[in-house]
Amino acid sequence: MLKEVNHPANKAKRTFGQKAADVISHVAGSWTFIIFLLIFLVIWMAINVAAAINKWDPYPFILLNLILACLTAIQSPIILMSQNREVQRDRIRAEYDYAVNKKAEREIRELKEDIKEMKRSLKLRS
């Protein structure tokens, strides 16, 4: 039996990790996140370039590069997990569509047979 894609029970079956991956990929894949990250990077560089004393990350911003590399290393697999879940949902939808199409095809064949039978019976009467 095919699973209903949008059935509430399917959403309840998600684990904590799956829910977290969906939320993180939703946030990290938004323009809001990209703009926030760009503003953060500009502020970080401006403060470190302008500060004459107590530069915590002088040019070429090694600490900033480390933070961005860690962000990427953590974020990439999480986004891939979320995409894998979307692929699973798409596969279920495709199976459901296929089953509906096969049923419609059977019904159309039956209707065609009924129409042929009706034509034969009309010809016999004439």
Stockholm file with secondary structure:
# STOCKHOLM 1.0

chainA/1-126         MLKEVNHPANKAKRTFGQKAADVISHVAGSWTFIIFLLIFLVIWMAINVAAAINKWDPYPFILLNLILACLTAIQSPIILMSQNREVQRDRIRAEYDYAVNKKAEREIRELKEDIKEMKRSLKLRS
#=GR chainA/1-126 SS CCCCTTCHHHHHTCCHHHHHHHHHHHHHTSHHHHHHHHHHHHHHHHHHHHCSSCCSSCTTTHHHHHHHHHHHHHHHHHHHHHHHHHHHHHHHHHHHHHHHHHHHHHHHHHHHHHHHHHHHHHHHHC
#=GC SS_cons         CCCCTTCHHHHHTCCHHHHHHHHHHHHHTSHHHHHHHHHHHHHHHHHHHHCSSCCSSCTTTHHHHHHHHHHHHHHHHHHHHHHHHHHHHHHHHHHHHHHHHHHHHHHHHHHHHHHHHHHHHHHHHC
//
